[in-house]
Amino acid sequence: MKITKEEVLSYHKEDKPGKKEIAITKSFETQKDLSIAYTPGVAYVCEEIAKNPEAAYDYTTKGNFVAVVTNGTAVLGLGDIGPLAAKPVMEGKAILFKKFAGINAVGILVDEKDPEKFIEIVRAISPTFGGINLEDIKAPECFYIEEKLKKITDIPVMHDDQHGTAIVTTAAMINACKLTNRDIASLKVVIVGSGAAAIASARMYRHLGVKEIILIDSKGVVHAGRTDRNPYKKEFALPHSMRREEAFNDADMVLGLSIPGAVQEEDIARMKDEPFVFVCSNPTPEIMPDVVRSIKPQAIIATGRSDFPNQVNNVLGFPFLFRGALDTRSSAINYEMMLAAANALAALARKDVPEEVKKIYNKDLFFSKEYIIPTPFDKRLLVEVSAAVAKAAMESGVARKVINIEEYKQRVATFI
């Protein structure tokens, strides 16, 4: 499948500019409707919320409303292009929320690079929303911004560029281990790249039980002897120096979150047989799948592309993570919820694939090295992942609303 620049520009411009609009959900045809929806009737609703702020979830859109917030400092592969140029991406993210999880979302563009000022702006507007999806904010500022906002707001906050990739690759790792009879705790994992997604993935792998994680940035293996480490790289700095070839010797897995060419043929050759090669640079992976197979024919390969098997796509995670968090009125998104999402994704890939999904991809999909994570068009994602996240929210104590999971699954299924 190929697309042209002209086709893309036409898609965004024709008919109505952009990709989304606001819709009215209540009757609004008569004078009485006007009196109820606005003045004077709406005052009764305002008074209820003034007495009990939680009532905002019952009487307004807050409980199903997410802000997709950026300052445009790390947009896709385009870098720091500013908030206005990032707006098409934010609108795109908003329609993914709506299409895949029934969540209303709006892009918020903040023209501010100072982390403290950015944090205060987002905190100030947070009462409007049930959740905050931070997007396309460069590292290392993104780590601090997310951590601070989580502490000073009472709604779920997540930087998807960090955690979305971590969730999906964790699911892929779980299933790759099942297919090769490996123990997660014994894995040797090399991560090429040290940005937001790399650090978040390393953190999640560690939460899952991986003990040996080696981080490689543009200057080589991150270790304690280097003086150029930021606080986030320090978390994964080795106590001693290590050559690149030593890092790849007998490695079980490489996660590429860097640039094309960042993983070389000799790196793959040094890895164990049946290695996990997750190379997520887009549109060109760190190393191409056919090259990997020529060296390690039994490798399990995932990329960020839709034209190769095992696409690492954040849309497998964030819509359902927020769906479960919103429906339990959670005060945060924590590691328990993210790991629940990853485990639910992994479990779904091991189930029989619906015929309608097979038709979309025009192939027979089944749990194997060519299918270790679900496809974005599997409608069961909404039910299974959202329910897993909701359950984890309640069990970990961040949910402010207790729900019956089986009843919830049936209700969420009606969105499909």
matplotlib code that plots the C-alpha trace (Angstrom):
import matplotlib.pyplot as plt

x = [0.0, 1.4, 0.1, 1.1, 1.6, -1.2, -3.6, -2.9, -3.2, -6.5, -7.9, -7.2, -8.5, -11.5, -15.1, -14.4, -10.8, -9.3, -10.6, -13.1, -15.9, -18.1, -21.6, -24.6, -25.8, -29.1, -32.4, -31.9, -34.8, -37.2, -37.3, -37.6, -34.5, -32.6, -33.8, -32.7, -29.4, -28.4, -30.0, -31.8, -31.9, -28.2, -27.8, -29.2, -26.4, -23.8, -25.1, -24.9, -21.3, -20.4, -21.7, -20.0, -17.3, -17.6, -21.0, -19.2, -18.8, -22.5, -23.7, -21.0, -18.7, -15.7, -15.8, -15.4, -13.1, -9.4, -7.0, -4.2, -1.6, 1.7, 4.2, 5.4, 9.0, 9.2, 6.6, 6.7, 10.0, 9.9, 11.4, 10.7, 8.3, 6.2, 2.7, 0.7, 2.4, 1.7, -2.1, -2.8, -1.2, -3.2, -6.4, -5.4, -4.8, -8.3, -10.0, -8.2, -9.6, -13.1, -12.9, -11.3, -12.6, -15.6, -13.7, -14.1, -10.7, -9.4, -5.9, -4.5, -1.5, 0.6, 3.2, 5.6, 8.9, 9.7, 8.7, 7.5, 5.3, 4.0, 3.1, 1.2, -0.8, -1.8, -2.7, -4.8, -7.0, -7.1, -10.6, -12.1, -11.0, -11.2, -7.7, -4.6, -2.6, 0.7, 2.0, 5.1, 7.1, 10.9, 13.1, 14.3, 11.7, 8.8, 9.8, 9.7, 6.5, 4.6, 6.0, 5.1, 1.6, 0.8, 1.6, -0.4, -3.6, -6.3, -6.9, -5.0, -1.9, 0.2, 2.8, 1.9, 5.2, 6.8, 4.3, 2.4, 5.5, 6.4, 3.0, 2.9, 6.5, 6.0, 3.1, 5.2, 8.0, 5.7, 4.5, 7.9, 9.0, 6.1, 6.9, 10.6, 10.2, 12.2, 11.9, 11.4, 13.6, 16.5, 16.4, 19.3, 17.7, 19.6, 17.8, 19.2, 18.0, 17.7, 14.7, 11.2, 10.0, 13.3, 13.5, 9.8, 10.2, 13.2, 11.2, 8.3, 10.6, 12.1, 8.7, 7.9, 11.0, 13.7, 17.0, 19.6, 18.9, 21.7, 21.0, 22.9, 22.7, 24.5, 27.8, 27.7, 26.7, 25.4, 27.6, 28.5, 31.9, 30.2, 29.7, 27.1, 24.2, 20.9, 19.1, 16.9, 19.8, 21.5, 18.7, 20.0, 23.7, 25.9, 28.4, 31.3, 32.1, 31.2, 31.9, 28.9, 29.8, 29.9, 26.4, 25.0, 26.8, 24.2, 21.5, 17.9, 16.3, 17.1, 14.6, 15.3, 14.0, 16.5, 17.2, 17.7, 21.0, 21.3, 21.2, 23.9, 24.2, 27.1, 24.9, 22.2, 24.9, 26.1, 22.6, 21.2, 19.4, 15.7, 16.3, 13.5, 14.3, 11.8, 13.0, 10.5, 12.0, 9.5, 9.2, 12.6, 13.4, 16.9, 17.5, 15.2, 13.4, 14.8, 18.3, 17.6, 16.2, 19.3, 21.3, 18.9, 16.2, 14.2, 14.1, 10.9, 10.6, 8.4, 8.5, 6.5, 5.2, 1.8, 3.1, 5.2, 3.9, 3.8, 3.2, 4.2, 1.4, 0.5, -3.2, -3.2, -2.7, -3.7, -7.4, -8.2, -5.9, -7.8, -11.2, -10.6, -9.1, -12.0, -14.7, -13.3, -12.8, -9.2, -6.9, -3.9, -2.6, 0.0, 2.3, -0.2, -2.7, -0.1, 1.1, -2.5, -2.9, 0.2, -0.8, -4.3, -2.8, -0.6, -3.5, -5.7, -3.0, -3.1, -6.8, -8.4, -8.5, -12.0, -12.6, -13.4, -9.8, -8.3, -10.2, -8.9, -5.3, -6.1, -4.2, -4.6, -3.6, -2.8, -0.5, 3.0, 6.2, 4.4, 1.6, 2.6, 0.5, -3.1, -3.9, -5.4, -8.6, -9.4, -12.6, -12.0, -9.3, -11.8, -13.4, -10.5, -7.8, -10.2, -11.6, -8.1, -7.1, -10.3, -9.7, -6.1, -7.2, -9.5, -7.0, -4.2, -6.4, -6.5, -10.1, -12.8, -15.6, -16.1, -17.6, -18.5, -16.0, -18.3, -21.1, -18.6, -17.4, -20.9, -21.5, -18.3, -19.0, -22.0, -19.6, -18.3]
y = [0.0, 3.4, 6.8, 10.1, 13.5, 14.9, 12.2, 12.9, 16.7, 16.3, 13.9, 16.5, 19.6, 18.5, 18.9, 20.1, 20.8, 18.4, 15.0, 15.6, 17.7, 18.2, 16.5, 17.2, 14.2, 15.5, 16.8, 20.4, 21.4, 23.5, 26.5, 24.0, 22.2, 25.5, 26.2, 22.8, 22.6, 26.2, 29.0, 28.9, 25.1, 24.4, 26.2, 23.2, 21.0, 23.6, 23.6, 19.8, 19.8, 22.6, 20.5, 17.3, 17.6, 13.8, 14.7, 16.2, 12.6, 12.1, 15.3, 16.4, 14.9, 14.8, 11.0, 10.3, 13.1, 13.0, 15.9, 15.0, 17.6, 18.5, 21.3, 19.9, 19.3, 15.6, 15.1, 11.6, 11.6, 15.3, 16.6, 20.0, 21.5, 23.4, 22.9, 24.2, 21.9, 19.0, 19.7, 17.1, 14.4, 15.4, 15.3, 11.9, 10.7, 12.0, 10.1, 6.9, 7.4, 7.8, 5.0, 2.3, 3.0, 5.4, 8.1, 11.8, 13.5, 16.9, 18.1, 20.8, 22.7, 24.4, 26.9, 26.5, 24.6, 25.4, 22.3, 24.1, 26.5, 23.6, 21.6, 24.5, 25.1, 21.5, 21.3, 24.4, 22.9, 19.4, 19.8, 19.8, 16.2, 12.7, 12.0, 13.6, 11.9, 13.7, 13.4, 14.2, 15.9, 15.4, 13.6, 14.0, 16.7, 14.3, 12.2, 15.1, 16.5, 13.2, 12.5, 15.9, 16.0, 12.6, 14.0, 17.2, 16.1, 13.6, 12.1, 9.6, 11.1, 9.2, 10.1, 7.6, 7.9, 6.3, 3.8, 2.8, 1.2, -0.3, -2.0, -3.5, -4.7, -6.2, -8.2, -9.3, -10.3, -12.4, -14.4, -14.7, -16.3, -18.8, -19.7, -20.4, -21.8, -18.9, -17.6, -13.9, -13.4, -15.0, -12.8, -10.7, -7.6, -5.0, -1.7, 0.4, 4.0, 6.0, 8.3, 8.3, 4.9, 3.2, 4.2, 3.4, 0.0, -0.8, 0.2, -2.0, -5.0, -4.6, -4.5, -7.7, -9.4, -8.9, -8.6, -8.0, -4.9, -3.2, 0.3, 1.6, 5.2, 7.0, 7.0, 3.3, 1.2, 3.3, 2.6, 4.3, 5.5, 7.9, 11.5, 12.3, 10.4, 12.1, 10.8, 8.5, 6.8, 6.3, 3.9, 1.4, 2.3, -0.8, -0.7, -1.2, -0.4, -2.8, -3.0, -3.1, -6.6, -7.9, -6.4, -8.5, -11.7, -14.3, -11.7, -13.0, -9.8, -6.5, -3.6, -0.9, 2.5, 4.6, 5.2, 3.0, 1.2, 1.4, -2.5, -4.1, -7.6, -8.5, -7.5, -10.1, -12.7, -12.5, -13.1, -16.4, -18.6, -17.7, -14.1, -11.6, -8.7, -5.8, -3.0, -0.1, 2.8, 4.1, 3.9, 2.1, -0.3, -0.3, -3.5, -5.0, -8.3, -10.1, -9.3, -10.6, -13.9, -14.4, -14.5, -16.0, -17.8, -18.7, -15.1, -13.6, -10.2, -7.2, -3.8, -0.6, -1.2, -2.4, -4.3, -6.7, -9.2, -8.2, -4.5, -2.6, 0.0, 2.1, 2.0, -1.5, 0.1, 3.7, 3.7, 0.7, 1.8, 5.1, 3.3, 1.1, 4.1, 6.4, 3.8, 3.2, 7.0, 6.2, 8.8, 7.6, 5.1, 2.9, 0.0, -2.5, -1.2, -1.1, -4.6, -5.8, -4.3, -6.0, -9.4, -9.0, -8.2, -11.3, -13.5, -12.3, -13.1, -16.7, -17.0, -18.0, -15.0, -14.0, -14.5, -10.9, -9.9, -12.6, -11.1, -7.6, -8.9, -11.5, -14.2, -17.0, -15.5, -17.8, -17.7, -18.2, -16.3, -14.3, -13.4, -12.6, -9.5, -8.8, -6.5, -3.1, -4.2, -6.9, -5.7, -7.9, -5.5, -3.1, -5.6, -7.7, -5.0, -2.4, -4.9, -6.1, -2.4, -1.7, -4.8, -3.8, -0.2, -1.6, -4.1, -1.5, 1.1, 3.9, 3.3, 5.6, 3.5, -0.2, -2.1, -5.7, -6.9, -9.4, -6.9, -4.3, -6.6, -7.0, -3.2, -2.3, -4.9, -2.7, 0.0, -2.4]
z = [0.0, -1.1, -0.5, -2.1, -0.5, -2.7, -1.5, 2.1, 1.7, -0.2, 2.5, 5.2, 3.2, 1.2, 2.4, 6.0, 7.0, 9.6, 10.7, 13.5, 14.8, 17.9, 18.0, 20.2, 22.2, 23.6, 22.1, 21.2, 19.1, 21.2, 23.6, 26.5, 25.3, 25.3, 28.8, 30.1, 28.2, 29.0, 31.0, 33.4, 33.9, 33.7, 37.0, 38.8, 37.4, 38.4, 42.0, 42.1, 41.0, 43.4, 46.3, 45.0, 42.4, 41.6, 40.1, 37.1, 35.9, 36.0, 34.5, 32.0, 29.4, 31.8, 32.3, 28.6, 27.6, 27.1, 26.2, 23.8, 24.8, 23.1, 22.8, 19.4, 20.5, 19.2, 16.5, 14.9, 13.0, 12.4, 15.6, 17.1, 14.5, 17.1, 18.4, 15.5, 13.0, 15.4, 15.3, 12.5, 14.7, 17.7, 15.6, 14.3, 17.9, 18.8, 16.1, 17.1, 20.7, 19.2, 16.6, 18.7, 22.2, 21.9, 23.8, 23.0, 22.7, 21.6, 20.7, 23.0, 21.6, 24.2, 22.9, 25.8, 26.1, 29.7, 31.6, 34.7, 32.8, 30.6, 33.7, 35.2, 32.0, 31.8, 35.5, 35.2, 32.4, 33.8, 35.5, 32.0, 31.3, 32.6, 31.4, 29.9, 27.0, 26.7, 23.1, 21.1, 23.9, 23.7, 26.2, 28.8, 29.7, 28.9, 31.9, 34.4, 32.9, 33.2, 36.7, 38.0, 36.5, 38.0, 41.4, 41.1, 39.3, 40.2, 36.8, 34.7, 32.9, 30.5, 27.9, 25.2, 23.3, 26.4, 27.5, 24.4, 22.8, 26.2, 26.5, 23.0, 23.0, 26.4, 25.1, 22.1, 24.5, 26.6, 23.6, 22.1, 25.3, 25.2, 21.6, 22.4, 26.0, 27.5, 31.0, 31.1, 34.2, 32.3, 29.2, 28.1, 26.5, 24.5, 23.8, 21.0, 21.7, 24.8, 24.3, 25.9, 24.5, 25.3, 28.9, 29.4, 27.8, 30.0, 33.1, 32.1, 31.3, 34.7, 36.3, 34.4, 35.8, 33.3, 35.1, 32.4, 30.4, 28.4, 27.0, 24.0, 22.8, 20.0, 22.1, 22.9, 25.9, 28.8, 31.9, 35.2, 33.9, 31.4, 32.5, 29.9, 31.4, 32.3, 35.4, 33.3, 31.6, 35.0, 36.0, 33.5, 33.5, 33.8, 36.7, 34.3, 30.7, 27.9, 24.2, 21.8, 20.6, 24.2, 24.7, 21.8, 22.6, 23.4, 23.7, 23.6, 22.4, 20.8, 20.9, 18.3, 19.0, 17.1, 13.4, 10.3, 10.5, 14.2, 14.4, 12.2, 10.7, 13.0, 16.0, 15.0, 14.3, 17.9, 19.4, 20.4, 18.0, 17.7, 18.9, 19.4, 17.0, 17.6, 15.3, 15.5, 13.6, 11.0, 8.1, 7.8, 10.7, 12.3, 10.2, 7.6, 8.4, 5.3, 6.5, 9.9, 8.5, 6.3, 9.5, 12.0, 10.0, 13.2, 14.6, 15.9, 14.2, 14.9, 13.3, 13.3, 9.8, 8.8, 5.8, 7.9, 10.5, 14.1, 13.9, 17.1, 17.0, 20.0, 19.0, 20.5, 23.9, 24.7, 23.7, 25.9, 28.7, 28.9, 28.5, 31.5, 33.5, 32.7, 33.4, 36.9, 37.4, 38.2, 39.7, 37.8, 35.3, 37.1, 36.2, 37.3, 34.7, 32.0, 32.7, 32.7, 29.3, 28.0, 29.4, 27.9, 24.5, 24.7, 25.8, 22.9, 20.4, 21.6, 20.9, 17.6, 15.3, 14.0, 10.3, 9.7, 10.9, 8.6, 5.6, 6.3, 6.1, 3.5, 5.3, 7.9, 11.2, 14.2, 17.2, 15.7, 15.1, 12.4, 14.8, 18.4, 18.9, 17.8, 14.8, 15.4, 13.7, 16.2, 17.8, 20.9, 22.0, 23.4, 25.6, 26.8, 27.3, 28.8, 31.2, 32.3, 32.9, 34.9, 37.0, 37.7, 38.6, 41.2, 42.6, 42.8, 44.6, 42.1, 41.0, 42.5, 41.1, 41.6, 38.7, 38.0, 35.4, 33.6, 33.4, 32.2, 29.4, 28.2, 28.3, 26.5, 23.8, 22.8, 21.7, 18.9]

ax = plt.figure().add_subplot(projection="3d")
ax.plot(x, y, z, "-o")
ax.set_aspect("equal")
plt.show()
